[in-house]
Amino acid sequence: MAPLSYDAMRNLILDNMSLLPDVATFTPELLTAIFWEETNFQNIKQFGGGPAVGFGQVERETIKGVNKAFKTNFTPDGILADDSLSVQITSYTLSLLLRGTRDKRRALDGYAGASVNPANAAIPGHWLRCESMLQIVHRDDQIPGSTAVFERLTYITSAPAIKAALKVAKPDSNPDLAFPSGNGISI
C-alpha cells in the first residue's frame, strides 16, 4: 500500500477534527507526527503480524478499552477499511491515556510504550518537536482566535520545512515519500 501524501494526510485529519476528542491537547500536527513515525502515513496492520492497526498502530486490546470508555464501536477491520476511523482511533486512544495520566507527555509516553520498551522513550520527544515545527509551518492556517478550528491551507514553499519536521518525527525515514509528486505540495 502506498502512503498518503502529506497534504492528503493533513486534510484527512482536518476533515475529522469535529470528531476528535482533546484536539487542543493532541493537535493535527501531533497526530501527523505520530502517523509518520508509526507508518509513514499508511493505514496498515503492524509489520511482522503484530496486533496493532491503523495509521497510529493502535493495539487491539487498546481498541477494546477505547470502545468501553467512550461507548464507541471501533474494530480492527473497520479501522483498516476506513482512513477516517484510523485517524479517530488514535485520537481516542490518546484521550483515554490522558484521562489516566492527566498529563500530555505521560499520555504520549504510554502511547509509545516507553515503560514497556525503554528504546521507545525518545519517541514522544520526537513527536513533540515535529509538532512544534509543523505548528510553525501551519500557524497561518489557524483561524484567528481559535485553537481547534483549522482551514485547509498548504503552501508549496512549506515543503522543505515539512520534510524537516517529518525527519525529526522519524529520523531514519525518507520524507520525500510524503511528497510523491516532487518537492511541492499539491493543492
MDAnalysis code that builds the backbone (N, CA, C; Angstrom):
import MDAnalysis as mda
import numpy as np

u = mda.Universe.empty(561, n_residues=187, atom_resindex=np.repeat(np.arange(187), 3), trajectory=True)
u.add_TopologyAttr("name", ["N", "CA", "C"] * 187)
u.add_TopologyAttr("resid", np.arange(1, 188))
u.add_TopologyAttr("resname", ["MET", "ALA", "PRO", "LEU", "SER", "TYR", "ASP", "ALA", "MET", "ARG", "ASN", "LEU", "ILE", "LEU", "ASP", "ASN", "MET", "SER", "LEU", "LEU", "PRO", "ASP", "VAL", "ALA", "THR", "PHE", "THR", "PRO", "GLU", "LEU", "LEU", "THR", "ALA", "ILE", "PHE", "TRP", "GLU", "GLU", "THR", "ASN", "PHE", "GLN", "ASN", "ILE", "LYS", "GLN", "PHE", "GLY", "GLY", "GLY", "PRO", "ALA", "VAL", "GLY", "PHE", "GLY", "GLN", "VAL", "GLU", "ARG", "GLU", "THR", "ILE", "LYS", "GLY", "VAL", "ASN", "LYS", "ALA", "PHE", "LYS", "THR", "ASN", "PHE", "THR", "PRO", "ASP", "GLY", "ILE", "LEU", "ALA", "ASP", "ASP", "SER", "LEU", "SER", "VAL", "GLN", "ILE", "THR", "SER", "TYR", "THR", "LEU", "SER", "LEU", "LEU", "LEU", "ARG", "GLY", "THR", "ARG", "ASP", "LYS", "ARG", "ARG", "ALA", "LEU", "ASP", "GLY", "TYR", "ALA", "GLY", "ALA", "SER", "VAL", "ASN", "PRO", "ALA", "ASN", "ALA", "ALA", "ILE", "PRO", "GLY", "HIS", "TRP", "LEU", "ARG", "CYS", "GLU", "SER", "MET", "LEU", "GLN", "ILE", "VAL", "HIS", "ARG", "ASP", "ASP", "GLN", "ILE", "PRO", "GLY", "SER", "THR", "ALA", "VAL", "PHE", "GLU", "ARG", "LEU", "THR", "TYR", "ILE", "THR", "SER", "ALA", "PRO", "ALA", "ILE", "LYS", "ALA", "ALA", "LEU", "LYS", "VAL", "ALA", "LYS", "PRO", "ASP", "SER", "ASN", "PRO", "ASP", "LEU", "ALA", "PHE", "PRO", "SER", "GLY", "ASN", "GLY", "ILE", "SER", "ILE"])
u.atoms.positions = np.array([
    [0.844, -1.181, 0.000],
    [0.000, 0.000, 0.000],
    [0.883, 1.236, 0.000],
    [0.601, 2.156, -0.903],
    [1.358, 3.400, -0.974],
    [0.909, 4.340, 0.144],
    [1.863, 5.066, 0.721],
    [1.493, 6.008, 1.778],
    [0.700, 7.183, 1.208],
    [-0.101, 7.799, 2.070],
    [-0.773, 9.031, 1.685],
    [0.277, 10.129, 1.553],
    [-0.018, 11.116, 0.747],
    [0.856, 12.282, 0.685],
    [0.632, 13.130, 1.938],
    [1.550, 14.042, 2.189],
    [1.418, 14.901, 3.359],
    [0.103, 15.682, 3.319],
    [-0.189, 16.292, 2.185],
    [-1.412, 17.096, 2.133],
    [-2.658, 16.234, 2.273],
    [-2.649, 15.023, 1.740],
    [-3.806, 14.127, 1.897],
    [-3.966, 13.725, 3.366],
    [-2.841, 13.452, 4.045],
    [-2.906, 13.087, 5.462],
    [-3.416, 14.252, 6.289],
    [-2.879, 15.441, 6.049],
    [-3.312, 16.619, 6.803],
    [-4.795, 16.884, 6.576],
    [-5.219, 16.833, 5.344],
    [-6.631, 17.080, 5.054],
    [-7.527, 16.016, 5.680],
    [-7.079, 14.772, 5.707],
    [-7.847, 13.707, 6.359],
    [-8.002, 14.005, 7.852],
    [-6.935, 14.421, 8.489],
    [-7.009, 14.775, 9.904],
    [-7.954, 15.952, 10.097],
    [-7.801, 16.992, 9.292],
    [-8.654, 18.173, 9.424],
    [-10.119, 17.848, 9.148],
    [-10.369, 16.960, 8.218],
    [-11.751, 16.549, 7.918],
    [-12.404, 15.846, 9.108],
    [-11.596, 15.290, 9.996],
    [-12.113, 14.564, 11.153],
    [-12.052, 15.378, 12.445],
    [-11.642, 16.622, 12.369],
    [-11.449, 17.451, 13.563],
    [-12.660, 17.474, 14.485],
    [-13.840, 17.600, 13.938],
    [-15.024, 17.718, 14.790],
    [-15.319, 16.421, 15.543],
    [-14.711, 15.324, 15.136],
    [-14.939, 14.026, 15.768],
    [-13.826, 13.625, 16.734],
    [-12.780, 14.441, 16.837],
    [-11.613, 14.080, 17.627],
    [-11.683, 14.704, 19.016],
    [-11.565, 13.880, 20.059],
    [-11.546, 14.440, 21.413],
    [-10.184, 15.064, 21.731],
    [-10.177, 16.016, 22.643],
    [-8.942, 16.629, 23.154],
    [-8.042, 17.190, 22.059],
    [-8.655, 17.790, 21.036],
    [-7.887, 18.288, 19.899],
    [-6.987, 19.460, 20.290],
    [-7.321, 20.174, 21.342],
    [-6.444, 21.254, 21.788],
    [-5.149, 20.695, 22.376],
    [-5.198, 19.498, 22.941],
    [-4.008, 18.850, 23.506],
    [-3.290, 18.023, 22.456],
    [-4.046, 17.234, 21.710],
    [-3.478, 16.361, 20.688],
    [-3.833, 16.944, 19.319],
    [-2.985, 17.842, 18.872],
    [-3.221, 18.669, 17.698],
    [-3.103, 17.880, 16.388],
    [-3.603, 18.459, 15.293],
    [-3.398, 17.820, 13.993],
    [-1.917, 17.593, 13.697],
    [-1.082, 18.524, 14.125],
    [0.349, 18.392, 13.872],
    [0.947, 17.235, 14.679],
    [0.468, 17.035, 15.888],
    [0.946, 15.907, 16.696],
    [0.481, 14.584, 16.096],
    [-0.783, 14.519, 15.668],
    [-1.261, 13.299, 15.012],
    [-0.443, 13.024, 13.761],
    [-0.124, 14.067, 13.008],
    [0.703, 13.910, 11.813],
    [2.052, 13.295, 12.177],
    [2.671, 13.797, 13.236],
    [3.973, 13.268, 13.669],
    [3.865, 11.792, 14.036],
    [2.834, 11.445, 14.780],
    [2.641, 10.050, 15.187],
    [2.420, 9.171, 13.973],
    [1.558, 9.611, 13.060],
    [1.245, 8.801, 11.879],
    [2.466, 8.611, 10.993],
    [3.308, 9.634, 10.892],
    [4.523, 9.484, 10.088],
    [5.487, 8.514, 10.769],
    [5.694, 8.712, 12.062],
    [6.645, 7.857, 12.777],
    [6.197, 6.398, 12.787],
    [4.915, 6.171, 12.971],
    [4.410, 4.797, 13.087],
    [4.343, 4.072, 11.745],
    [3.832, 4.743, 10.709],
    [3.546, 4.008, 9.463],
    [3.851, 4.756, 8.168],
    [4.506, 5.911, 8.256],
    [4.715, 6.713, 7.036],
    [3.396, 6.985, 6.313],
    [2.357, 7.305, 7.090],
    [1.024, 7.653, 6.567],
    [0.340, 6.492, 5.839],
    [0.517, 5.284, 6.358],
    [-0.147, 4.120, 5.786],
    [-1.117, 3.528, 6.809],
    [-2.324, 3.255, 6.392],
    [-3.337, 2.617, 7.240],
    [-3.177, 1.111, 7.071],
    [-2.333, 0.532, 7.929],
    [-1.914, -0.860, 7.732],
    [-1.935, -1.646, 9.036],
    [-1.814, -2.975, 8.882],
    [-1.570, -3.856, 10.027],
    [-0.109, -3.717, 10.420],
    [0.170, -4.047, 11.662],
    [1.539, -3.978, 12.171],
    [2.450, -4.889, 11.363],
    [3.646, -4.370, 11.066],
    [4.641, -5.177, 10.370],
    [4.969, -6.407, 11.207],
    [5.206, -7.509, 10.573],
    [5.568, -8.734, 11.266],
    [4.395, -9.456, 11.904],
    [3.178, -9.034, 11.579],
    [1.996, -9.731, 12.067],
    [1.578, -9.402, 13.479],
    [2.071, -8.305, 14.046],
    [1.681, -7.914, 15.402],
    [0.228, -7.467, 15.471],
    [-0.238, -7.133, 16.680],
    [-1.661, -6.854, 16.895],
    [-2.110, -5.425, 16.616],
    [-1.208, -4.521, 16.237],
    [-1.587, -3.121, 16.052],
    [-2.103, -2.864, 14.635],
    [-2.978, -1.849, 14.534],
    [-3.563, -1.491, 13.237],
    [-3.646, 0.026, 13.093],
    [-3.750, 0.459, 11.845],
    [-4.043, 1.850, 11.538],
    [-2.822, 2.725, 11.377],
    [-3.093, 3.997, 11.044],
    [-2.012, 4.971, 10.886],
    [-1.176, 5.079, 12.154],
    [-1.832, 5.002, 13.309],
    [-1.155, 5.167, 14.585],
    [-0.806, 3.875, 15.279],
    [-1.047, 2.739, 14.630],
    [-0.698, 1.423, 15.167],
    [-1.262, 1.205, 16.575],
    [-2.577, 1.286, 16.678],
    [-3.270, 1.071, 17.943],
    [-3.444, -0.435, 18.157],
    [-3.113, -0.873, 19.361],
    [-3.209, -2.283, 19.723],
    [-4.676, -2.719, 19.822],
    [-4.938, -3.949, 19.482],
    [-6.310, -4.477, 19.519],
    [-6.922, -4.398, 20.916],
    [-6.147, -4.683, 21.951],
    [-6.672, -4.583, 23.322],
    [-7.003, -3.141, 23.673],
    [-6.220, -2.205, 23.159],
    [-6.486, -0.788, 23.399],
    [-7.787, -0.373, 22.720],
    [-8.048, -0.920, 21.552],
    [-9.302, -0.622, 20.845],
    [-10.487, -1.017, 21.722],
    [-10.384, -2.180, 22.367],
    [-11.451, -2.617, 23.278],
    [-11.617, -1.633, 24.428],
    [-10.518, -1.160, 24.976],
    [-10.567, -0.187, 26.063],
    [-11.190, 1.129, 25.642],
    [-10.860, 1.577, 24.439],
    [-11.465, 2.808, 23.898],
    [-12.963, 2.621, 23.746],
    [-13.364, 1.492, 23.175],
    [-14.794, 1.234, 22.981],
    [-15.550, 1.253, 24.306],
    [-14.969, 0.671, 25.318],
    [-15.611, 0.638, 26.629],
    [-15.689, 2.039, 27.236],
    [-14.596, 2.781, 27.181],
    [-14.529, 4.100, 27.817],
    [-15.394, 5.144, 27.114],
    [-15.444, 5.077, 25.788],
    [-16.128, 6.124, 25.021],
    [-17.431, 5.645, 24.372],
    [-17.793, 4.390, 24.647],
    [-19.010, 3.811, 24.062],
    [-18.997, 3.927, 22.530],
    [-17.835, 3.570, 21.968],
    [-17.661, 3.542, 20.515],
    [-17.670, 2.084, 20.067],
    [-17.564, 1.876, 18.781],
    [-17.559, 0.502, 18.272],
    [-16.492, 0.305, 17.195],
    [-15.284, 0.769, 17.485],
    [-14.169, 0.558, 16.566],
    [-13.825, -0.924, 16.507],
    [-13.452, -1.384, 15.316],
    [-12.939, -2.739, 15.140],
    [-11.655, -2.658, 14.320],
    [-10.744, -3.605, 14.497],
    [-9.532, -3.577, 13.685],
    [-9.832, -3.577, 12.186],
    [-10.767, -4.418, 11.748],
    [-11.092, -4.455, 10.320],
    [-11.708, -3.143, 9.850],
    [-12.566, -2.547, 10.679],
    [-13.175, -1.263, 10.328],
    [-12.139, -0.164, 10.209],
    [-11.184, -0.147, 11.120],
    [-10.108, 0.848, 11.096],
    [-9.286, 0.714, 9.823],
    [-8.955, -0.517, 9.473],
    [-8.149, -0.748, 8.266],
    [-8.914, -0.425, 6.986],
    [-10.225, -0.507, 7.038],
    [-11.052, -0.250, 5.849],
    [-11.424, 1.221, 5.691],
    [-11.227, 2.026, 6.731],
    [-11.712, 3.410, 6.708],
    [-10.647, 4.333, 7.303],
    [-10.011, 5.130, 6.447],
    [-8.950, 6.018, 6.900],
    [-9.425, 6.986, 7.982],
    [-10.663, 7.434, 7.908],
    [-11.186, 8.340, 8.939],
    [-11.232, 7.656, 10.301],
    [-11.669, 6.405, 10.330],
    [-11.684, 5.664, 11.596],
    [-10.267, 5.465, 12.128],
    [-9.313, 5.300, 11.233],
    [-7.926, 5.139, 11.642],
    [-7.407, 6.408, 12.332],
    [-7.787, 7.567, 11.825],
    [-7.429, 8.834, 12.475],
    [-8.128, 8.930, 13.826],
    [-9.414, 8.619, 13.857],
    [-10.209, 8.766, 15.072],
    [-9.726, 7.860, 16.199],
    [-9.394, 6.609, 15.910],
    [-8.994, 5.695, 16.977],
    [-7.720, 6.169, 17.665],
    [-6.811, 6.742, 16.926],
    [-5.594, 7.264, 17.553],
    [-5.938, 8.405, 18.498],
    [-6.794, 9.299, 18.077],
    [-7.187, 10.421, 18.920],
    [-7.901, 9.943, 20.179],
    [-8.790, 8.996, 20.029],
    [-9.492, 8.440, 21.195],
    [-8.525, 7.717, 22.132],
    [-7.545, 7.024, 21.580],
    [-6.559, 6.333, 22.397],
    [-5.756, 7.337, 23.220],
    [-5.321, 8.409, 22.577],
    [-4.592, 9.451, 23.300],
    [-5.462, 10.064, 24.398],
    [-6.729, 10.278, 24.112],
    [-7.647, 10.835, 25.113],
    [-7.823, 9.885, 26.294],
    [-7.915, 8.600, 26.003],
    [-8.025, 7.612, 27.065],
    [-6.774, 7.640, 27.949],
    [-5.621, 7.714, 27.339],
    [-4.378, 7.790, 28.100],
    [-4.287, 9.088, 28.900],
    [-4.783, 10.173, 28.338],
    [-4.788, 11.453, 29.053],
    [-5.689, 11.388, 30.280],
    [-6.818, 10.702, 30.157],
    [-7.710, 10.510, 31.312],
    [-6.967, 9.843, 32.468],
    [-6.146, 8.866, 32.133],
    [-5.437, 8.113, 33.157],
    [-4.225, 8.826, 33.728],
    [-3.597, 9.666, 32.934],
    [-2.358, 10.309, 33.379],
    [-2.528, 11.783, 33.736],
    [-3.517, 12.427, 33.142],
    [-3.751, 13.870, 33.306],
    [-2.537, 14.710, 32.874],
    [-1.731, 14.151, 31.984],
    [-0.517, 14.830, 31.542],
    [-0.225, 14.428, 30.094],
    [-0.087, 15.404, 29.227],
    [0.139, 15.137, 27.806],
    [1.377, 14.264, 27.582],
    [2.487, 14.630, 28.201],
    [3.726, 13.885, 27.960],
    [3.612, 12.446, 28.456],
    [3.017, 12.256, 29.622],
    [2.864, 10.885, 30.131],
    [1.908, 10.082, 29.248],
    [0.878, 10.739, 28.710],
    [-0.015, 10.043, 27.785],
    [0.747, 9.614, 26.533],
    [1.606, 10.491, 26.031],
    [2.413, 10.142, 24.855],
    [3.418, 9.035, 25.170],
    [4.004, 9.083, 26.363],
    [4.906, 8.001, 26.769],
    [4.156, 6.667, 26.785],
    [2.927, 6.688, 27.299],
    [2.112, 5.476, 27.320],
    [1.791, 4.996, 25.921],
    [1.469, 5.937, 25.045],
    [1.152, 5.572, 23.659],
    [2.365, 4.923, 22.985],
    [3.538, 5.466, 23.246],
    [4.764, 4.945, 22.628],
    [5.236, 3.651, 23.273],
    [4.655, 3.284, 24.412],
    [5.096, 2.083, 25.106],
    [6.451, 2.260, 25.755],
    [6.752, 3.482, 26.206],
    [8.068, 3.785, 26.764],
    [8.366, 2.981, 28.025],
    [7.358, 2.676, 28.826],
    [7.614, 1.912, 30.051],
    [7.841, 0.430, 29.755],
    [7.278, -0.057, 28.674],
    [7.430, -1.456, 28.287],
    [8.737, -1.671, 27.531],
    [9.097, -0.708, 26.706],
    [10.299, -0.817, 25.894],
    [11.106, 0.474, 26.039],
    [12.153, 0.476, 26.844],
    [12.941, 1.689, 27.064],
    [13.482, 2.319, 25.776],
    [13.635, 1.527, 24.715],
    [14.097, 2.073, 23.441],
    [13.085, 3.062, 22.862],
    [11.833, 2.978, 23.315],
    [10.792, 3.875, 22.817],
    [10.705, 5.184, 23.594],
    [11.508, 5.336, 24.627],
    [11.409, 6.513, 25.490],
    [11.663, 7.825, 24.750],
    [12.478, 7.808, 23.725],
    [12.790, 9.038, 22.983],
    [11.708, 9.428, 21.976],
    [10.857, 8.497, 21.611],
    [9.884, 8.740, 20.543],
    [8.945, 9.905, 20.841],
    [8.324, 10.000, 22.020],
    [7.432, 11.143, 22.264],
    [8.117, 12.500, 22.104],
    [9.375, 12.593, 22.463],
    [10.112, 13.842, 22.251],
    [10.234, 14.179, 20.779],
    [10.437, 13.174, 19.958],
    [10.491, 13.382, 18.504],
    [9.138, 13.896, 18.007],
    [8.060, 13.263, 18.488],
    [6.714, 13.694, 18.078],
    [6.468, 15.149, 18.466],
    [6.842, 15.505, 19.683],
    [6.589, 16.862, 20.169],
    [7.409, 17.902, 19.408],
    [8.654, 17.585, 19.079],
    [9.464, 18.513, 18.283],
    [8.882, 18.656, 16.878],
    [8.443, 17.559, 16.289],
    [7.808, 17.614, 14.974],
    [6.536, 18.456, 15.045],
    [5.742, 18.230, 16.087],
    [4.513, 19.015, 16.267],
    [4.820, 20.507, 16.277],
    [5.822, 20.910, 17.045],
    [6.187, 22.329, 17.132],
    [6.614, 22.876, 15.777],
    [7.395, 22.110, 15.060],
    [7.854, 22.542, 13.737],
    [6.687, 22.682, 12.760],
    [5.763, 21.721, 12.788],
    [4.611, 21.785, 11.898],
    [3.658, 22.915, 12.291],
    [3.558, 23.208, 13.573],
    [2.715, 24.318, 14.002],
    [3.257, 25.640, 13.476],
    [4.565, 25.764, 13.388],
    [5.150, 26.971, 12.797],
    [4.797, 27.040, 11.315],
    [4.927, 25.920, 10.621],
    [4.583, 25.879, 9.194],
    [3.125, 26.268, 8.975],
    [2.257, 25.771, 9.856],
    [0.821, 25.949, 9.657],
    [0.206, 27.039, 10.540],
    [1.040, 27.903, 11.115],
    [0.491, 28.915, 12.024],
    [-0.530, 29.812, 11.346],
    [-0.389, 30.056, 10.061],
    [-1.347, 30.896, 9.361],
    [-2.587, 30.137, 8.910],
    [-2.570, 28.812, 9.066],
    [-3.737, 28.005, 8.715],
    [-4.840, 28.138, 9.754],
    [-4.468, 28.466, 10.974],
    [-5.460, 28.546, 12.034],
    [-6.310, 29.796, 11.856],
    [-7.573, 29.641, 12.118],
    [-8.481, 30.773, 12.088],
    [-8.204, 31.608, 13.333],
    [-7.961, 32.914, 13.195],
    [-7.622, 33.737, 14.359],
    [-8.638, 33.582, 15.495],
    [-8.101, 33.474, 16.723],
    [-8.954, 33.367, 17.898],
    [-9.414, 31.956, 18.205],
    [-9.023, 30.982, 17.407],
    [-9.472, 29.613, 17.626],
    [-8.272, 28.697, 17.827],
    [-8.428, 27.747, 18.733],
    [-7.370, 26.753, 18.911],
    [-7.774, 25.414, 18.323],
    [-9.020, 25.249, 17.901],
    [-9.478, 23.931, 17.477],
    [-10.127, 23.918, 16.101],
    [-10.106, 25.015, 15.385],
    [-10.682, 25.044, 14.046],
    [-9.582, 25.448, 13.080],
    [-9.447, 24.700, 12.009],
    [-8.370, 24.929, 11.073],
    [-8.914, 25.048, 9.661],
    [-8.270, 25.893, 8.892],
    [-8.580, 25.971, 7.474],
    [-7.686, 24.974, 6.744],
    [-8.136, 24.521, 5.592],
    [-7.362, 23.567, 4.806],
    [-6.451, 24.335, 3.856],
    [-5.316, 24.788, 4.377],
    [-4.369, 25.555, 3.586],
    [-3.006, 24.879, 3.612],
    [-2.376, 24.788, 2.469],
    [-0.997, 24.335, 2.410],
    [-0.260, 25.203, 1.408],
    [1.035, 25.287, 1.551],
    [1.834, 26.160, 0.708],
    [3.016, 25.398, 0.152],
    [3.252, 25.560, -1.122],
    [4.357, 24.880, -1.784],
    [5.683, 25.234, -1.118],
    [5.830, 26.473, -0.682],
    [7.092, 26.897, -0.066],
    [7.339, 26.215, 1.275],
    [6.345, 25.557, 1.835],
    [6.482, 24.894, 3.128],
    [7.067, 23.490, 3.030],
    [7.173, 22.934, 1.846],
    [7.614, 21.546, 1.705],
    [8.947, 21.265, 2.395],
    [9.981, 22.083, 2.241],
    [11.240, 21.763, 2.938],
    [11.099, 21.749, 4.460],
    [10.331, 22.676, 5.006],
    [10.132, 22.709, 6.464],
    [9.316, 21.512, 6.932],
    [8.339, 21.103, 6.147],
    [7.526, 19.929, 6.493],
    [8.392, 18.676, 6.458],
    [9.207, 18.546, 5.431],
    [10.099, 17.386, 5.339],
    [11.061, 17.347, 6.525],
    [11.577, 18.502, 6.919],
    [12.481, 18.555, 8.072],
    [11.752, 18.108, 9.337],
    [10.511, 18.524, 9.490],
    [9.718, 18.134, 10.660],
    [9.464, 16.628, 10.666],
    [9.110, 16.078, 9.522],
    [8.864, 14.634, 9.438],
    [10.135, 13.857, 9.766],
    [11.269, 14.377, 9.349],
    [12.554, 13.727, 9.637],
    [12.826, 13.730, 11.147],
    [12.366, 14.765, 11.838],
    [12.507, 14.815, 13.291],
    [11.613, 13.756, 13.933],
    [10.395, 13.600, 13.410],
    [9.465, 12.608, 13.970],
    [10.008, 11.195, 13.824],
    [10.646, 10.945, 12.697],
    [11.194, 9.611, 12.425],
    [12.542, 9.786, 11.726],
    [13.604, 9.870, 12.521],
    [14.917, 10.210, 11.963],
    [15.409, 9.307, 10.832],
    [15.045, 8.042, 10.829],
    [15.529, 7.135, 9.791],
    [14.595, 7.048, 8.583],
    [13.676, 8.006, 8.457],
    [12.701, 7.947, 7.363],
    [13.123, 8.792, 6.167],
    [12.380, 8.632, 5.097],
    [12.573, 9.424, 3.881],
    [11.333, 10.278, 3.660],
    [11.324, 11.522, 4.130],
    [10.147, 12.376, 3.995],
    [9.728, 12.664, 2.551],
    [10.613, 12.392, 1.591],
    [10.215, 12.567, 0.194],
    [9.024, 11.676, -0.163],
    [8.855, 10.563, 0.583],
    [7.714, 9.673, 0.333],
    [6.382, 10.367, 0.572],
    [6.384, 11.408, 1.403],
    [5.156, 12.143, 1.694],
    [4.833, 13.163, 0.613],
    [5.716, 13.298, -0.373],
    [5.538, 14.241, -1.472],
    [5.756, 13.523, -2.794],
    [4.834, 12.629, -3.151],
    [5.053, 11.778, -4.324],
    [5.165, 12.521, -5.641],
    [4.649, 13.749, -5.695],
    [4.709, 14.487, -6.960],
    [5.923, 15.389, -7.036],
    [6.842, 15.262, -6.125],
    [8.039, 16.099, -6.137],
    [8.149, 16.902, -4.862],
    [8.818, 18.017, -4.925],
    [9.074, 18.824, -3.738],
    [7.882, 19.643, -3.280],
    [6.958, 19.918, -4.150],
    [5.828, 20.757, -3.792],
    [4.696, 19.976, -3.194],
    [3.727, 20.692, -2.715],
    [2.518, 20.100, -2.160],
    [1.397, 20.348, -3.154],
    [0.667, 19.332, -3.512],
    [-0.450, 19.553, -4.417],
    [-1.574, 20.257, -3.674],
    [-2.182, 21.174, -4.334],
    [-3.260, 21.957, -3.713],
    [-4.585, 21.616, -4.353],
])
